[in-house]
Amino acid sequence: MIVHQISIFLENRAGQLAQVTRVLADNGIDMRAISIAETTDYGVLRLIVDNAEKATNILLANGFVLSMTPVHVVAVPDHAGGLAPVLEALAEGDLDIEYMYSLFTHKEGKAYMVFRNSDEEKFISLLEAHGVKLATKEELGLK
């Protein structure tokens, strides 16, 4: 299942992250994951939220520059080494992972990882071949 990630481009100056989180909080948007990548001049804030469409409209209305990116969320066993077999399956299939980060959500012994990769079909095929399932929107509390 594809999840829509919001990528917000922020200047590297104090208060930018606080502004984003305040706008989301004031509008009842619940963050499920957050990741920040930094360059010299700007940062890229990646978010998974409970309602991506609503959040996007609100953030755009508040002057933020953003894009939506399809990503996949994979449930992995929430114990030491739980992620290793997933990454090994992708490595065996020679699949490039562009980036990954975790969700705040943990339930029923599962942790959740967000993946952006170079080949969506190959990613899904490799996971299926190794018995790894993608998380559902219901499982993550997404609309």
N, CA, C and O atoms as CSV, one atom per row, in Angstrom:
chain,resi,resn,atom,element,x,y,z
A,1,MET,N,N,0.832,-1.171,0.000
A,1,MET,CA,C,0.000,0.000,0.000
A,1,MET,C,C,0.880,1.238,0.000
A,1,MET,O,O,1.887,1.296,0.705
A,2,ILE,N,N,0.498,2.212,-0.785
A,2,ILE,CA,C,1.232,3.474,-0.848
A,2,ILE,C,C,0.672,4.431,0.191
A,2,ILE,O,O,-0.541,4.551,0.362
A,3,VAL,N,N,1.575,5.104,0.875
A,3,VAL,CA,C,1.243,6.158,1.829
A,3,VAL,C,C,1.789,7.451,1.247
A,3,VAL,O,O,2.845,7.453,0.613
A,4,HIS,N,N,1.076,8.545,1.458
A,4,HIS,CA,C,1.548,9.831,0.939
A,4,HIS,C,C,2.342,10.571,2.000
A,4,HIS,O,O,1.833,10.920,3.065
A,5,GLN,N,N,3.599,10.796,1.674
A,5,GLN,CA,C,4.508,11.538,2.531
A,5,GLN,C,C,4.488,12.996,2.087
A,5,GLN,O,O,4.465,13.278,0.889
A,6,ILE,N,N,4.496,13.912,3.030
A,6,ILE,CA,C,4.583,15.334,2.734
A,6,ILE,C,C,6.031,15.758,2.969
A,6,ILE,O,O,6.575,15.541,4.052
A,7,SER,N,N,6.650,16.356,1.965
A,7,SER,CA,C,8.000,16.893,2.092
A,7,SER,C,C,7.897,18.407,2.052
A,7,SER,O,O,7.428,18.981,1.070
A,8,ILE,N,N,8.337,19.048,3.127
A,8,ILE,CA,C,8.252,20.498,3.242
A,8,ILE,C,C,9.672,21.057,3.197
A,8,ILE,O,O,10.563,20.574,3.895
A,9,PHE,N,N,9.867,22.072,2.375
A,9,PHE,CA,C,11.178,22.693,2.225
A,9,PHE,C,C,11.243,23.903,3.149
A,9,PHE,O,O,10.445,24.833,3.035
A,10,LEU,N,N,12.213,23.875,4.072
A,10,LEU,CA,C,12.328,24.908,5.099
A,10,LEU,C,C,13.701,25.575,5.039
A,10,LEU,O,O,14.712,24.917,4.792
A,11,GLU,N,N,13.724,26.877,5.265
A,11,GLU,CA,C,14.994,27.581,5.400
A,11,GLU,C,C,15.677,27.103,6.676
A,11,GLU,O,O,15.013,26.740,7.648
A,12,ASN,N,N,17.003,27.104,6.666
A,12,ASN,CA,C,17.748,26.737,7.867
A,12,ASN,C,C,17.803,27.939,8.807
A,12,ASN,O,O,18.808,28.648,8.859
A,13,ARG,N,N,16.726,28.163,9.541
A,13,ARG,CA,C,16.696,29.222,10.551
A,13,ARG,C,C,15.766,28.801,11.679
A,13,ARG,O,O,14.838,28.013,11.498
A,14,ALA,N,N,16.047,29.349,12.832
A,14,ALA,CA,C,15.293,28.984,14.036
A,14,ALA,C,C,13.803,29.242,13.860
A,14,ALA,O,O,13.401,30.254,13.285
A,15,GLY,N,N,12.993,28.323,14.356
A,15,GLY,CA,C,11.545,28.503,14.385
A,15,GLY,C,C,10.776,27.891,13.236
A,15,GLY,O,O,9.550,27.805,13.305
A,16,GLN,N,N,11.446,27.467,12.188
A,16,GLN,CA,C,10.747,26.914,11.028
A,16,GLN,C,C,9.980,25.645,11.381
A,16,GLN,O,O,8.813,25.506,11.015
A,17,LEU,N,N,10.612,24.736,12.076
A,17,LEU,CA,C,9.964,23.486,12.465
A,17,LEU,C,C,8.813,23.755,13.426
A,17,LEU,O,O,7.764,23.117,13.343
A,18,ALA,N,N,9.013,24.693,14.331
A,18,ALA,CA,C,7.952,25.056,15.282
A,18,ALA,C,C,6.723,25.597,14.554
A,18,ALA,O,O,5.595,25.312,14.955
A,19,GLN,N,N,6.927,26.367,13.500
A,19,GLN,CA,C,5.790,26.898,12.734
A,19,GLN,C,C,4.982,25.778,12.093
A,19,GLN,O,O,3.752,25.786,12.143
A,20,VAL,N,N,5.667,24.825,11.498
A,20,VAL,CA,C,4.973,23.707,10.850
A,20,VAL,C,C,4.162,22.929,11.873
A,20,VAL,O,O,2.982,22.656,11.654
A,21,THR,N,N,4.785,22.572,12.985
A,21,THR,CA,C,4.085,21.754,13.975
A,21,THR,C,C,2.925,22.518,14.616
A,21,THR,O,O,1.913,21.911,14.964
A,22,ARG,N,N,3.052,23.824,14.776
A,22,ARG,CA,C,1.955,24.626,15.337
A,22,ARG,C,C,0.776,24.664,14.374
A,22,ARG,O,O,-0.368,24.503,14.800
A,23,VAL,N,N,1.029,24.871,13.092
A,23,VAL,CA,C,-0.052,24.899,12.102
A,23,VAL,C,C,-0.782,23.557,12.090
A,23,VAL,O,O,-2.012,23.515,12.048
A,24,LEU,N,N,-0.027,22.470,12.126
A,24,LEU,CA,C,-0.651,21.145,12.140
A,24,LEU,C,C,-1.459,20.944,13.417
A,24,LEU,O,O,-2.595,20.473,13.366
A,25,ALA,N,N,-0.884,21.295,14.546
A,25,ALA,CA,C,-1.581,21.123,15.830
A,25,ALA,C,C,-2.865,21.945,15.886
A,25,ALA,O,O,-3.901,21.451,16.331
A,26,ASP,N,N,-2.801,23.193,15.436
A,26,ASP,CA,C,-3.978,24.071,15.468
A,26,ASP,C,C,-5.118,23.568,14.591
A,26,ASP,O,O,-6.272,23.960,14.767
A,27,ASN,N,N,-4.779,22.693,13.641
A,27,ASN,CA,C,-5.787,22.167,12.722
A,27,ASN,C,C,-6.092,20.695,12.950
A,27,ASN,O,O,-6.703,20.045,12.102
A,28,GLY,N,N,-5.671,20.172,14.087
A,28,GLY,CA,C,-6.019,18.801,14.456
A,28,GLY,C,C,-5.368,17.724,13.614
A,28,GLY,O,O,-5.911,16.625,13.493
A,29,ILE,N,N,-4.212,18.014,13.026
A,29,ILE,CA,C,-3.497,17.024,12.223
A,29,ILE,C,C,-2.516,16.293,13.133
A,29,ILE,O,O,-1.710,16.922,13.819
A,30,ASP,N,N,-2.587,14.960,13.138
A,30,ASP,CA,C,-1.737,14.140,13.989
A,30,ASP,C,C,-0.577,13.578,13.174
A,30,ASP,O,O,-0.788,12.903,12.167
A,31,MET,N,N,0.651,13.860,13.613
A,31,MET,CA,C,1.826,13.330,12.933
A,31,MET,C,C,2.037,11.870,13.325
A,31,MET,O,O,1.902,11.505,14.493
A,32,ARG,N,N,2.368,11.044,12.341
A,32,ARG,CA,C,2.684,9.641,12.572
A,32,ARG,C,C,4.186,9.386,12.453
A,32,ARG,O,O,4.709,8.446,13.051
A,33,ALA,N,N,4.887,10.241,11.665
A,33,ALA,CA,C,6.331,10.116,11.500
A,33,ALA,C,C,6.895,11.463,11.095
A,33,ALA,O,O,6.212,12.281,10.479
A,34,ILE,N,N,8.161,11.682,11.454
A,34,ILE,CA,C,8.842,12.915,11.087
A,34,ILE,C,C,10.309,12.598,10.842
A,34,ILE,O,O,10.916,11.815,11.572
A,35,SER,N,N,10.869,13.211,9.813
A,35,SER,CA,C,12.280,13.049,9.480
A,35,SER,C,C,12.767,14.370,8.900
A,35,SER,O,O,12.059,15.020,8.131
A,36,ILE,N,N,13.974,14.760,9.273
A,36,ILE,CA,C,14.533,15.998,8.751
A,36,ILE,C,C,15.867,15.690,8.094
A,36,ILE,O,O,16.734,15.052,8.692
A,37,ALA,N,N,16.026,16.151,6.856
A,37,ALA,CA,C,17.304,16.061,6.141
A,37,ALA,C,C,17.762,17.492,5.901
A,37,ALA,O,O,16.966,18.353,5.526
A,38,GLU,N,N,19.033,17.736,6.115
A,38,GLU,CA,C,19.538,19.103,6.053
A,38,GLU,C,C,20.591,19.254,4.964
A,38,GLU,O,O,21.409,18.362,4.734
A,39,THR,N,N,20.550,20.405,4.302
A,39,THR,CA,C,21.624,20.825,3.411
A,39,THR,C,C,22.126,22.164,3.955
A,39,THR,O,O,21.660,22.617,5.001
A,40,THR,N,N,23.042,22.781,3.278
A,40,THR,CA,C,23.598,24.044,3.748
A,40,THR,C,C,22.548,25.140,3.847
A,40,THR,O,O,22.528,25.891,4.822
A,41,ASP,N,N,21.682,25.241,2.859
A,41,ASP,CA,C,20.750,26.361,2.778
A,41,ASP,C,C,19.332,26.062,3.235
A,41,ASP,O,O,18.598,26.977,3.609
A,42,TYR,N,N,18.942,24.818,3.211
A,42,TYR,CA,C,17.564,24.488,3.565
A,42,TYR,C,C,17.489,23.078,4.136
A,42,TYR,O,O,18.439,22.298,4.064
A,43,GLY,N,N,16.336,22.786,4.700
A,43,GLY,CA,C,16.080,21.450,5.205
A,43,GLY,C,C,14.855,20.876,4.518
A,43,GLY,O,O,14.002,21.616,4.028
A,44,VAL,N,N,14.775,19.577,4.484
A,44,VAL,CA,C,13.587,18.896,3.968
A,44,VAL,C,C,12.971,18.146,5.142
A,44,VAL,O,O,13.568,17.226,5.700
A,45,LEU,N,N,11.772,18.561,5.496
A,45,LEU,CA,C,11.015,17.935,6.570
A,45,LEU,C,C,10.059,16.945,5.933
A,45,LEU,O,O,9.195,17.329,5.144
A,46,ARG,N,N,10.208,15.676,6.271
A,46,ARG,CA,C,9.318,14.645,5.730
A,46,ARG,C,C,8.359,14.227,6.830
A,46,ARG,O,O,8.767,13.936,7.954
A,47,LEU,N,N,7.072,14.203,6.486
A,47,LEU,CA,C,6.028,13.874,7.453
A,47,LEU,C,C,5.086,12.822,6.907
A,47,LEU,O,O,4.766,12.807,5.718
A,48,ILE,N,N,4.651,11.952,7.783
A,48,ILE,CA,C,3.487,11.110,7.541
A,48,ILE,C,C,2.473,11.592,8.577
A,48,ILE,O,O,2.770,11.629,9.771
A,49,VAL,N,N,1.283,11.957,8.121
A,49,VAL,CA,C,0.247,12.474,9.017
A,49,VAL,C,C,-1.028,11.667,8.838
A,49,VAL,O,O,-1.164,10.905,7.881
A,50,ASP,N,N,-1.961,11.841,9.771
A,50,ASP,CA,C,-3.194,11.053,9.711
A,50,ASP,C,C,-4.094,11.455,8.553
A,50,ASP,O,O,-4.908,10.644,8.111
A,51,ASN,N,N,-3.977,12.676,8.048
A,51,ASN,CA,C,-4.802,13.124,6.926
A,51,ASN,C,C,-3.938,13.988,6.006
A,51,ASN,O,O,-3.874,15.206,6.168
A,52,ALA,N,N,-3.277,13.349,5.044
A,52,ALA,CA,C,-2.317,14.029,4.169
A,52,ALA,C,C,-2.972,15.114,3.309
A,52,ALA,O,O,-2.390,16.181,3.115
A,53,GLU,N,N,-4.155,14.854,2.802
A,53,GLU,CA,C,-4.819,15.837,1.945
A,53,GLU,C,C,-5.145,17.111,2.720
A,53,GLU,O,O,-4.864,18.213,2.248
A,54,LYS,N,N,-5.727,16.969,3.890
A,54,LYS,CA,C,-6.059,18.125,4.724
A,54,LYS,C,C,-4.792,18.880,5.122
A,54,LYS,O,O,-4.747,20.108,5.046
A,55,ALA,N,N,-3.774,18.151,5.542
A,55,ALA,CA,C,-2.517,18.779,5.958
A,55,ALA,C,C,-1.879,19.547,4.807
A,55,ALA,O,O,-1.396,20.663,4.998
A,56,THR,N,N,-1.874,18.964,3.624
A,56,THR,CA,C,-1.286,19.624,2.462
A,56,THR,C,C,-1.996,20.930,2.164
A,56,THR,O,O,-1.350,21.955,1.944
A,57,ASN,N,N,-3.313,20.900,2.155
A,57,ASN,CA,C,-4.081,22.121,1.879
A,57,ASN,C,C,-3.803,23.200,2.918
A,57,ASN,O,O,-3.649,24.371,2.571
A,58,ILE,N,N,-3.740,22.816,4.175
A,58,ILE,CA,C,-3.490,23.781,5.251
A,58,ILE,C,C,-2.077,24.349,5.163
A,58,ILE,O,O,-1.880,25.556,5.308
A,59,LEU,N,N,-1.108,23.495,4.929
A,59,LEU,CA,C,0.276,23.959,4.841
A,59,LEU,C,C,0.481,24.879,3.641
A,59,LEU,O,O,1.164,25.898,3.748
A,60,LEU,N,N,-0.102,24.526,2.510
A,60,LEU,CA,C,-0.002,25.396,1.337
A,60,LEU,C,C,-0.655,26.749,1.601
A,60,LEU,O,O,-0.109,27.786,1.225
A,61,ALA,N,N,-1.816,26.743,2.243
A,61,ALA,CA,C,-2.516,27.987,2.575
A,61,ALA,C,C,-1.702,28.863,3.524
A,61,ALA,O,O,-1.891,30.079,3.569
A,62,ASN,N,N,-0.796,28.243,4.283
A,62,ASN,CA,C,0.054,28.979,5.217
A,62,ASN,C,C,1.423,29.321,4.616
A,62,ASN,O,O,2.332,29.738,5.333
A,63,GLY,N,N,1.563,29.143,3.314
A,63,GLY,CA,C,2.758,29.592,2.612
A,63,GLY,C,C,3.934,28.640,2.583
A,63,GLY,O,O,5.027,29.032,2.174
A,64,PHE,N,N,3.744,27.401,3.006
A,64,PHE,CA,C,4.841,26.446,2.971
A,64,PHE,C,C,4.996,25.862,1.576
A,64,PHE,O,O,4.009,25.657,0.868
A,65,VAL,N,N,6.233,25.594,1.182
A,65,VAL,CA,C,6.538,24.960,-0.093
A,65,VAL,C,C,6.695,23.476,0.186
A,65,VAL,O,O,7.478,23.074,1.047
A,66,LEU,N,N,5.937,22.656,-0.556
A,66,LEU,CA,C,5.946,21.222,-0.258
A,66,LEU,C,C,5.690,20.391,-1.494
A,66,LEU,O,O,5.327,20.902,-2.553
A,67,SER,N,N,5.885,19.114,-1.332
A,67,SER,CA,C,5.528,18.143,-2.365
A,67,SER,C,C,4.998,16.896,-1.675
A,67,SER,O,O,5.235,16.674,-0.487
A,68,MET,N,N,4.281,16.092,-2.440
A,68,MET,CA,C,3.774,14.805,-1.944
A,68,MET,C,C,4.571,13.705,-2.654
A,68,MET,O,O,4.818,13.770,-3.858
A,69,THR,N,N,4.958,12.706,-1.881
A,69,THR,CA,C,5.755,11.608,-2.413
A,69,THR,C,C,5.138,10.288,-1.973
A,69,THR,O,O,4.811,10.115,-0.799
A,70,PRO,N,N,4.978,9.357,-2.909
A,70,PRO,CA,C,4.497,8.030,-2.493
A,70,PRO,C,C,5.626,7.251,-1.829
A,70,PRO,O,O,6.743,7.194,-2.343
A,71,VAL,N,N,5.321,6.655,-0.687
A,71,VAL,CA,C,6.271,5.806,0.037
A,71,VAL,C,C,5.530,4.556,0.485
A,71,VAL,O,O,4.303,4.490,0.409
A,72,HIS,N,N,6.275,3.578,0.945
A,72,HIS,CA,C,5.686,2.353,1.466
A,72,HIS,C,C,6.021,2.224,2.943
A,72,HIS,O,O,7.094,2.633,3.385
A,73,VAL,N,N,5.106,1.660,3.690
A,73,VAL,CA,C,5.340,1.398,5.105
A,73,VAL,C,C,5.289,-0.111,5.319
A,73,VAL,O,O,4.348,-0.786,4.901
A,74,VAL,N,N,6.312,-0.612,5.971
A,74,VAL,CA,C,6.453,-2.045,6.204
A,74,VAL,C,C,6.437,-2.313,7.709
A,74,VAL,O,O,7.122,-1.638,8.478
A,75,ALA,N,N,5.657,-3.291,8.111
A,75,ALA,CA,C,5.647,-3.728,9.510
A,75,ALA,C,C,6.795,-4.702,9.707
A,75,ALA,O,O,6.966,-5.640,8.929
A,76,VAL,N,N,7.579,-4.475,10.746
A,76,VAL,CA,C,8.690,-5.375,11.074
A,76,VAL,C,C,8.556,-5.794,12.538
A,76,VAL,O,O,8.004,-5.044,13.343
A,77,PRO,N,N,9.043,-6.962,12.890
A,77,PRO,CA,C,8.979,-7.370,14.295
A,77,PRO,C,C,9.714,-6.353,15.179
A,77,PRO,O,O,10.829,-5.934,14.866
A,78,ASP,N,N,9.080,-5.969,16.274
A,78,ASP,CA,C,9.642,-4.954,17.167
A,78,ASP,C,C,10.512,-5.620,18.232
A,78,ASP,O,O,10.156,-5.682,19.410
A,79,HIS,N,N,11.669,-6.119,17.774
A,79,HIS,CA,C,12.668,-6.705,18.669
A,79,HIS,C,C,14.029,-6.558,18.001
A,79,HIS,O,O,14.119,-6.241,16.815
A,80,ALA,N,N,15.064,-6.787,18.758
A,80,ALA,CA,C,16.419,-6.667,18.223
A,80,ALA,C,C,16.564,-7.519,16.963
A,80,ALA,O,O,16.285,-8.717,16.985
A,81,GLY,N,N,16.996,-6.904,15.876
A,81,GLY,CA,C,17.200,-7.627,14.617
A,81,GLY,C,C,15.975,-7.758,13.750
A,81,GLY,O,O,16.045,-8.384,12.693
A,82,GLY,N,N,14.843,-7.186,14.158
A,82,GLY,CA,C,13.600,-7.335,13.391
A,82,GLY,C,C,13.658,-6.742,11.987
A,82,GLY,O,O,12.984,-7.226,11.078
A,83,LEU,N,N,14.449,-5.710,11.813
A,83,LEU,CA,C,14.551,-5.050,10.504
A,83,LEU,C,C,15.525,-5.760,9.568
A,83,LEU,O,O,15.395,-5.663,8.348
A,84,ALA,N,N,16.498,-6.471,10.130
A,84,ALA,CA,C,17.566,-7.084,9.332
A,84,ALA,C,C,17.061,-7.970,8.187
A,84,ALA,O,O,17.551,-7.816,7.068
A,85,PRO,N,N,16.107,-8.891,8.404
A,85,PRO,CA,C,15.666,-9.741,7.293
A,85,PRO,C,C,15.026,-8.957,6.143
A,85,PRO,O,O,15.154,-9.345,4.982
A,86,VAL,N,N,14.342,-7.860,6.461
A,86,VAL,CA,C,13.736,-7.035,5.405
A,86,VAL,C,C,14.831,-6.408,4.564
A,86,VAL,O,O,14.779,-6.456,3.335
A,87,LEU,N,N,15.822,-5.820,5.219
A,87,LEU,CA,C,16.915,-5.174,4.486
A,87,LEU,C,C,17.748,-6.194,3.719
A,87,LEU,O,O,18.230,-5.899,2.625
A,88,GLU,N,N,17.923,-7.395,4.281
A,88,GLU,CA,C,18.659,-8.450,3.581
A,88,GLU,C,C,17.916,-8.888,2.319
A,88,GLU,O,O,18.542,-9.139,1.289
A,89,ALA,N,N,16.592,-8.980,2.391
A,89,ALA,CA,C,15.800,-9.356,1.211
A,89,ALA,C,C,15.958,-8.319,0.108
A,89,ALA,O,O,16.081,-8.671,-1.065
A,90,LEU,N,N,15.955,-7.052,0.478
A,90,LEU,CA,C,16.114,-5.985,-0.515
A,90,LEU,C,C,17.527,-5.994,-1.096
A,90,LEU,O,O,17.713,-5.755,-2.289
A,91,ALA,N,N,18.518,-6.269,-0.251
A,91,ALA,CA,C,19.907,-6.331,-0.717
A,91,ALA,C,C,20.102,-7.499,-1.684
A,91,ALA,O,O,20.769,-7.362,-2.709
A,92,GLU,N,N,19.510,-8.650,-1.346
A,92,GLU,CA,C,19.604,-9.818,-2.234
A,92,GLU,C,C,19.019,-9.510,-3.603
A,92,GLU,O,O,19.507,-10.000,-4.622
A,93,GLY,N,N,17.970,-8.694,-3.620
A,93,GLY,CA,C,17.336,-8.313,-4.877
A,93,GLY,C,C,17.989,-7.114,-5.530
A,93,GLY,O,O,17.505,-6.623,-6.550
A,94,ASP,N,N,19.086,-6.632,-4.955
A,94,ASP,CA,C,19.841,-5.510,-5.497
A,94,ASP,C,C,18.961,-4.263,-5.671
A,94,ASP,O,O,19.036,-3.564,-6.682
A,95,LEU,N,N,18.129,-4.007,-4.661
A,95,LEU,CA,C,17.229,-2.856,-4.710
A,95,LEU,C,C,17.812,-1.708,-3.894
A,95,LEU,O,O,18.189,-1.882,-2.735
A,96,ASP,N,N,17.879,-0.551,-4.506
A,96,ASP,CA,C,18.407,0.647,-3.859
A,96,ASP,C,C,17.336,1.298,-2.989
A,96,ASP,O,O,16.219,1.543,-3.444
A,97,ILE,N,N,17.684,1.574,-1.738
A,97,ILE,CA,C,16.798,2.313,-0.839
A,97,ILE,C,C,17.262,3.760,-0.850
A,97,ILE,O,O,18.395,4.056,-0.471
A,98,GLU,N,N,16.388,4.659,-1.284
A,98,GLU,CA,C,16.754,6.074,-1.337
A,98,GLU,C,C,16.839,6.659,0.069
A,98,GLU,O,O,17.772,7.397,0.386
A,99,TYR,N,N,15.868,6.330,0.903
A,99,TYR,CA,C,15.903,6.690,2.316
A,99,TYR,C,C,14.850,5.904,3.047
A,99,TYR,O,O,13.949,5.325,2.440
A,100,MET,N,N,14.972,5.887,4.383
A,100,MET,CA,C,13.981,5.235,5.224
A,100,MET,C,C,14.012,5.886,6.601
A,100,MET,O,O,15.010,6.480,7.009
A,101,TYR,N,N,12.905,5.759,7.293
A,101,TYR,CA,C,12.801,6.252,8.662
A,101,TYR,C,C,11.643,5.535,9.329
A,101,TYR,O,O,10.868,4.852,8.659
A,102,SER,N,N,11.516,5.682,10.642
A,102,SER,CA,C,10.490,4.926,11.355
A,102,SER,C,C,9.281,5.789,11.687
A,102,SER,O,O,9.371,7.015,11.754
A,103,LEU,N,N,8.150,5.126,11.894
A,103,LEU,CA,C,6.941,5.769,12.364
A,103,LEU,C,C,6.925,5.751,13.882
A,103,LEU,O,O,7.618,4.949,14.509
A,104,PHE,N,N,6.141,6.629,14.465
A,104,PHE,CA,C,5.953,6.638,15.911
A,104,PHE,C,C,5.179,5.403,16.358
A,104,PHE,O,O,5.335,4.946,17.490
A,105,THR,N,N,4.349,4.867,15.477
A,105,THR,CA,C,3.425,3.785,15.792
A,105,THR,C,C,4.147,2.471,16.079
A,105,THR,O,O,5.013,2.038,15.319
A,106,HIS,N,N,3.776,1.858,17.180
A,106,HIS,CA,C,4.208,0.501,17.532
A,106,HIS,C,C,2.965,-0.197,18.066
A,106,HIS,O,O,2.297,0.335,18.953
A,107,LYS,N,N,2.646,-1.355,17.552
A,107,LYS,CA,C,1.497,-2.087,18.083
A,107,LYS,C,C,1.645,-3.565,17.827
A,107,LYS,O,O,2.219,-4.000,16.828
A,108,GLU,N,N,1.114,-4.315,18.751
A,108,GLU,CA,C,1.082,-5.773,18.651
A,108,GLU,C,C,2.422,-6.371,18.251
A,108,GLU,O,O,2.485,-7.271,17.413
A,109,GLY,N,N,3.500,-5.863,18.859
A,109,GLY,CA,C,4.817,-6.403,18.600
A,109,GLY,C,C,5.419,-6.018,17.267
A,109,GLY,O,O,6.378,-6.644,16.815
A,110,LYS,N,N,4.867,-4.989,16.627
A,110,LYS,CA,C,5.375,-4.554,15.328
A,110,LYS,C,C,5.833,-3.105,15.415
A,110,LYS,O,O,5.221,-2.280,16.092
A,111,ALA,N,N,6.923,-2.817,14.713
A,111,ALA,CA,C,7.370,-1.453,14.476
A,111,ALA,C,C,7.132,-1.191,12.988
A,111,ALA,O,O,6.955,-2.135,12.218
A,112,TYR,N,N,7.126,0.050,12.586
A,112,TYR,CA,C,6.817,0.377,11.196
A,112,TYR,C,C,7.896,1.261,10.599
A,112,TYR,O,O,8.304,2.257,11.199
A,113,MET,N,N,8.358,0.885,9.404
A,113,MET,CA,C,9.412,1.611,8.707
A,113,MET,C,C,8.879,2.152,7.387
A,113,MET,O,O,8.161,1.464,6.661
A,114,VAL,N,N,9.243,3.404,7.087
A,114,VAL,CA,C,8.880,4.062,5.831
A,114,VAL,C,C,10.040,3.875,4.864
A,114,VAL,O,O,11.193,4.110,5.223
A,115,PHE,N,N,9.742,3.455,3.641
A,115,PHE,CA,C,10.763,3.251,2.614
A,115,PHE,C,C,10.447,4.056,1.365
A,115,PHE,O,O,9.312,4.065,0.888
A,116,ARG,N,N,11.451,4.724,0.847
A,116,ARG,CA,C,11.409,5.298,-0.499
A,116,ARG,C,C,12.500,4.546,-1.243
A,116,ARG,O,O,13.643,4.479,-0.789
A,117,ASN,N,N,12.138,3.977,-2.396
A,117,ASN,CA,C,13.088,3.127,-3.102
A,117,ASN,C,C,13.101,3.418,-4.592
A,117,ASN,O,O,12.292,4.195,-5.099
A,118,SER,N,N,14.022,2.787,-5.273
A,118,SER,CA,C,14.242,3.070,-6.691
A,118,SER,C,C,13.287,2.331,-7.631
A,118,SER,O,O,13.150,2.721,-8.791
A,119,ASP,N,N,12.632,1.285,-7.159
A,119,ASP,CA,C,11.778,0.488,-8.039
A,119,ASP,C,C,10.614,-0.096,-7.230
A,119,ASP,O,O,10.777,-1.093,-6.526
A,120,GLU,N,N,9.453,0.528,-7.336
A,120,GLU,CA,C,8.287,0.145,-6.530
A,120,GLU,C,C,7.863,-1.306,-6.764
A,120,GLU,O,O,7.625,-2.043,-5.807
A,121,GLU,N,N,7.768,-1.717,-8.021
A,121,GLU,CA,C,7.321,-3.083,-8.318
A,121,GLU,C,C,8.298,-4.124,-7.768
A,121,GLU,O,O,7.887,-5.133,-7.194
A,122,LYS,N,N,9.578,-3.869,-7.949
A,122,LYS,CA,C,10.595,-4.793,-7.452
A,122,LYS,C,C,10.562,-4.845,-5.928
A,122,LYS,O,O,10.698,-5.918,-5.341
A,123,PHE,N,N,10.385,-3.699,-5.287
A,123,PHE,CA,C,10.305,-3.614,-3.825
A,123,PHE,C,C,9.187,-4.513,-3.310
A,123,PHE,O,O,9.402,-5.337,-2.421
A,124,ILE,N,N,8.002,-4.350,-3.870
A,124,ILE,CA,C,6.842,-5.137,-3.439
A,124,ILE,C,C,7.063,-6.625,-3.714
A,124,ILE,O,O,6.753,-7.467,-2.872
A,125,SER,N,N,7.592,-6.941,-4.875
A,125,SER,CA,C,7.844,-8.337,-5.248
A,125,SER,C,C,8.847,-8.999,-4.295
A,125,SER,O,O,8.644,-10.136,-3.869
A,126,LEU,N,N,9.922,-8.287,-3.965
A,126,LEU,CA,C,10.926,-8.841,-3.049
A,126,LEU,C,C,10.336,-9.074,-1.664
A,126,LEU,O,O,10.601,-10.102,-1.042
A,127,LEU,N,N,9.543,-8.133,-1.182
A,127,LEU,CA,C,8.935,-8.299,0.130
A,127,LEU,C,C,7.982,-9.479,0.148
A,127,LEU,O,O,8.008,-10.299,1.065
A,128,GLU,N,N,7.132,-9.559,-0.882
A,128,GLU,CA,C,6.179,-10.673,-0.960
A,128,GLU,C,C,6.898,-12.020,-1.001
A,128,GLU,O,O,6.463,-12.979,-0.363
A,129,ALA,N,N,7.987,-12.090,-1.743
A,129,ALA,CA,C,8.746,-13.339,-1.858
A,129,ALA,C,C,9.333,-13.773,-0.517
A,129,ALA,O,O,9.612,-14.953,-0.309
A,130,HIS,N,N,9.518,-12.821,0.383
A,130,HIS,CA,C,10.083,-13.122,1.703
A,130,HIS,C,C,9.024,-13.059,2.806
A,130,HIS,O,O,9.353,-13.039,3.992
A,131,GLY,N,N,7.755,-13.029,2.405
A,131,GLY,CA,C,6.661,-13.054,3.376
A,131,GLY,C,C,6.499,-11.787,4.195
A,131,GLY,O,O,5.916,-11.819,5.279
A,132,VAL,N,N,7.011,-10.666,3.689
A,132,VAL,CA,C,6.909,-9.393,4.399
A,132,VAL,C,C,5.726,-8.617,3.840
A,132,VAL,O,O,5.589,-8.465,2.626
A,133,LYS,N,N,4.878,-8.131,4.731
A,133,LYS,CA,C,3.664,-7.429,4.307
A,133,LYS,C,C,3.797,-5.926,4.487
A,133,LYS,O,O,4.442,-5.438,5.414
A,134,LEU,N,N,3.159,-5.211,3.563
A,134,LEU,CA,C,3.060,-3.756,3.714
A,134,LEU,C,C,1.974,-3.447,4.732
A,134,LEU,O,O,0.986,-4.174,4.838
A,135,ALA,N,N,2.159,-2.380,5.470
A,135,ALA,CA,C,1.149,-1.957,6.443
A,135,ALA,C,C,-0.053,-1.373,5.697
A,135,ALA,O,O,0.078,-0.869,4.581
A,136,THR,N,N,-1.207,-1.448,6.323
A,136,THR,CA,C,-2.418,-0.851,5.750
A,136,THR,C,C,-2.655,0.523,6.379
A,136,THR,O,O,-2.136,0.825,7.453
A,137,LYS,N,N,-3.437,1.340,5.700
A,137,LYS,CA,C,-3.773,2.657,6.241
A,137,LYS,C,C,-4.532,2.521,7.570
A,137,LYS,O,O,-4.333,3.313,8.490
A,138,GLU,N,N,-5.385,1.527,7.655
A,138,GLU,CA,C,-6.154,1.290,8.879
A,138,GLU,C,C,-5.222,0.963,10.038
A,138,GLU,O,O,-5.403,1.447,11.155
A,139,GLU,N,N,-4.236,0.147,9.758
A,139,GLU,CA,C,-3.261,-0.255,10.767
A,139,GLU,C,C,-2.510,0.956,11.327
A,139,GLU,O,O,-2.144,0.990,12.502
A,140,LEU,N,N,-2.287,1.948,10.460
A,140,LEU,CA,C,-1.519,3.136,10.842
A,140,LEU,C,C,-2.378,4.303,11.293
A,140,LEU,O,O,-1.857,5.335,11.716
A,141,GLY,N,N,-3.704,4.145,11.203
A,141,GLY,CA,C,-4.603,5.232,11.607
A,141,GLY,C,C,-4.602,6.380,10.623
A,141,GLY,O,O,-4.743,7.535,11.025
A,142,LEU,N,N,-4.445,6.089,9.331
A,142,LEU,CA,C,-4.428,7.115,8.289
A,142,LEU,C,C,-5.758,7.177,7.563
A,142,LEU,O,O,-6.452,6.169,7.424
A,143,LYS,N,N,-6.104,8.355,7.109
A,143,LYS,CA,C,-7.344,8.530,6.343
A,143,LYS,C,C,-7.068,8.495,4.867
A,143,LYS,O,O,-7.991,8.626,4.063
